[in-house]
């Protein structure tokens, strides 16, 4: 359990850590977001012929993204840590491993549910982090809330239509990557140094 130390300035520690990494994180998020969105568009253009390539690329991208989320969780100050970030990182890495090693038939049936839960968990994590930022009166929380709500809605839609989703797997992968890519670009573009 984390104990609160009244002598410690948690907000200042978070701001210093944020400002030290914001430029590098911003560029990384935007680049990864653009790459994910472009691969998502490619999945829409040729969902069947590109599935094998996409399966490997998506697996690697999800594993790298998941590892990044896990590392980000442990690098964040204890008062600002969010368990949903750690859970999303673990699930992204596991989803990447699943996509990479499973045969296409099994991957297709399980991927729909995995994508649904990933979208919902990522949405909750984004909303939770945005609310924490707002609680401590730190700016730039609105894009996080908007993209979190979008992720949750898309995840629920996937859950409510699993058969249709299974038939449209190539398009679902494209939608997941485009939404994830846009989310990263929007959040990366809105990142700024925090002034007190």
C-alpha positions as CSV (number, residue, x, y, z in Angstrom):
1,X,0.0,0.0,0.0
2,X,1.2,3.5,-0.9
3,X,1.4,5.8,2.1
4,X,1.0,9.5,1.7
5,X,4.0,11.6,2.8
6,X,2.8,15.2,3.5
7,X,6.4,16.5,3.2
8,X,6.8,15.2,-0.3
9,X,5.6,17.3,-3.3
10,X,4.2,14.6,-5.5
11,X,2.9,17.0,-8.1
12,X,6.3,18.7,-8.5
13,X,8.0,15.3,-8.9
14,X,5.4,14.3,-11.6
15,X,5.9,17.7,-13.4
16,X,9.7,17.3,-13.4
17,X,9.5,13.8,-14.7
18,X,6.9,14.8,-17.3
19,X,8.9,17.8,-18.5
20,X,12.1,15.7,-18.7
21,X,10.5,13.2,-21.0
22,X,7.8,15.0,-22.9
23,X,9.6,15.8,-26.1
24,X,10.9,12.3,-26.6
25,X,7.6,10.7,-25.6
26,X,5.6,13.1,-27.9
27,X,7.7,12.2,-31.0
28,X,7.5,8.5,-30.2
29,X,3.8,8.5,-29.7
30,X,3.2,10.4,-32.9
31,X,5.5,8.2,-35.0
32,X,4.0,5.0,-33.6
33,X,0.5,6.4,-34.1
34,X,1.1,7.2,-37.7
35,X,2.7,3.8,-38.4
36,X,-0.2,2.0,-36.7
37,X,-2.8,4.1,-38.6
38,X,-1.1,3.5,-41.9
39,X,-1.0,-0.3,-41.3
40,X,-4.6,-0.1,-40.3
41,X,-5.5,1.6,-43.6
42,X,-3.5,-1.1,-45.5
43,X,-5.6,-3.7,-43.7
44,X,-8.8,-2.0,-45.0
45,X,-7.4,-1.9,-48.6
46,X,-6.3,-5.5,-48.8
47,X,-7.6,-7.4,-45.7
48,X,-7.1,-10.9,-47.0
49,X,-3.8,-10.7,-49.0
50,X,-2.1,-8.7,-46.3
51,X,-3.3,-10.8,-43.4
52,X,-0.1,-12.8,-42.9
53,X,2.1,-9.8,-43.1
54,X,-0.2,-7.8,-40.9
55,X,-0.4,-10.6,-38.4
56,X,3.3,-10.5,-37.8
57,X,3.6,-6.8,-37.9
58,X,0.6,-6.3,-35.6
59,X,2.0,-8.9,-33.2
60,X,5.4,-7.0,-33.0
61,X,3.7,-3.6,-32.7
62,X,1.4,-4.8,-29.9
63,X,4.3,-6.4,-28.0
64,X,6.4,-3.3,-28.2
65,X,3.5,-1.1,-27.3
66,X,2.6,-3.4,-24.3
67,X,6.2,-3.3,-23.1
68,X,6.2,0.4,-23.4
69,X,3.1,0.7,-21.3
70,X,4.5,-1.6,-18.6
71,X,7.7,0.4,-18.5
72,X,5.7,3.6,-18.3
73,X,3.8,2.3,-15.4
74,X,6.9,1.6,-13.4
75,X,8.6,4.9,-14.4
76,X,5.6,6.9,-13.2
77,X,5.5,8.3,-9.7
78,X,3.5,6.1,-7.3
79,X,0.8,8.7,-6.7
80,X,0.1,8.9,-10.4
81,X,0.3,5.2,-11.3
82,X,-2.8,3.6,-12.7
83,X,-3.3,-0.1,-12.5
84,X,-5.2,0.0,-15.8
85,X,-2.0,1.1,-17.6
86,X,-0.2,-1.9,-16.3
87,X,-3.1,-4.2,-17.2
88,X,-3.3,-2.7,-20.7
89,X,0.4,-3.2,-21.2
90,X,0.3,-6.8,-20.1
91,X,-2.8,-7.5,-22.3
92,X,-1.3,-5.7,-25.3
93,X,1.9,-7.8,-25.0
94,X,-0.2,-11.0,-24.5
95,X,-2.4,-10.1,-27.5
96,X,0.7,-9.5,-29.6
97,X,2.1,-12.9,-28.6
98,X,-1.3,-14.5,-29.3
99,X,-1.5,-13.0,-32.7
100,X,2.1,-14.1,-33.5
101,X,1.9,-17.8,-32.5
102,X,-1.7,-18.8,-33.1
103,X,-2.9,-20.4,-36.3
104,X,-5.1,-18.1,-38.4
105,X,-8.4,-19.9,-37.6
106,X,-7.9,-19.7,-33.8
107,X,-6.5,-16.2,-34.0
108,X,-9.6,-15.1,-35.9
109,X,-12.0,-16.4,-33.3
110,X,-10.2,-15.2,-30.2
111,X,-8.9,-11.9,-31.6
112,X,-12.4,-10.3,-31.8
113,X,-12.8,-10.7,-28.0
114,X,-9.3,-9.7,-27.3
115,X,-9.6,-6.6,-29.3
116,X,-12.8,-5.7,-27.6
117,X,-11.4,-6.0,-24.2
118,X,-8.2,-4.2,-25.1
119,X,-10.2,-1.3,-26.5
120,X,-12.3,-1.1,-23.3
121,X,-9.4,-1.4,-21.0
122,X,-7.3,1.2,-22.9
123,X,-10.4,3.5,-22.9
124,X,-10.8,3.2,-19.1
125,X,-7.0,3.8,-18.6
126,X,-7.1,6.9,-20.8
127,X,-10.1,8.3,-19.0
128,X,-8.6,7.5,-15.6
129,X,-5.3,9.2,-16.4
130,X,-7.1,12.2,-17.8
131,X,-9.2,12.5,-14.6
132,X,-6.0,12.3,-12.5
133,X,-4.4,15.0,-14.6
134,X,-7.6,17.1,-14.2
135,X,-7.7,16.5,-10.4
136,X,-4.2,17.8,-10.0
137,X,-5.1,20.8,-12.2
138,X,-2.7,19.7,-15.0
139,X,-3.7,20.7,-18.5
140,X,-4.4,18.5,-21.6
141,X,-6.9,16.1,-20.2
142,X,-9.7,16.6,-22.7
143,X,-8.1,14.6,-25.6
144,X,-7.5,11.7,-23.2
145,X,-11.2,11.6,-22.2
146,X,-12.4,11.9,-25.8
147,X,-10.2,9.1,-27.1
148,X,-11.0,6.9,-24.0
149,X,-14.7,7.2,-24.7
150,X,-14.1,6.4,-28.4
151,X,-12.1,3.3,-27.4
152,X,-14.8,2.1,-25.0
153,X,-17.6,2.6,-27.5
154,X,-15.7,0.7,-30.3
155,X,-14.9,-2.1,-27.8
156,X,-18.5,-2.5,-26.9
157,X,-19.6,-2.6,-30.5
158,X,-17.0,-5.4,-31.2
159,X,-18.4,-7.4,-28.2
160,X,-22.0,-7.0,-29.2
161,X,-21.3,-8.3,-32.8
162,X,-18.8,-11.1,-32.4
163,X,-20.0,-13.1,-35.4
164,X,-20.0,-10.1,-37.7
165,X,-16.7,-9.0,-36.1
166,X,-15.2,-12.5,-36.9
167,X,-16.2,-12.3,-40.5
168,X,-14.7,-8.8,-40.8
169,X,-11.5,-9.6,-38.9
170,X,-9.2,-7.8,-41.4
171,X,-11.3,-4.7,-41.2
172,X,-11.5,-5.0,-37.4
173,X,-7.7,-5.1,-37.2
174,X,-7.6,-2.1,-39.4
175,X,-10.1,-0.3,-37.3
176,X,-8.2,-1.2,-34.1
177,X,-5.0,0.1,-35.5
178,X,-6.5,3.2,-37.0
179,X,-8.2,4.1,-33.8
180,X,-5.1,3.3,-31.7
181,X,-2.9,5.2,-34.1
182,X,-5.2,8.3,-34.1
183,X,-5.4,8.1,-30.3
184,X,-1.6,8.1,-30.0
185,X,-1.2,11.0,-32.5
186,X,-3.9,13.1,-30.8
187,X,-2.5,12.5,-27.4
188,X,1.1,12.9,-28.6
189,X,0.3,16.2,-30.4
190,X,-1.5,17.6,-27.3
191,X,1.5,16.8,-25.0
192,X,3.2,19.9,-23.6
193,X,5.6,20.8,-20.9
194,X,3.7,21.6,-17.7
195,X,4.2,25.1,-16.3
196,X,3.3,25.7,-12.7
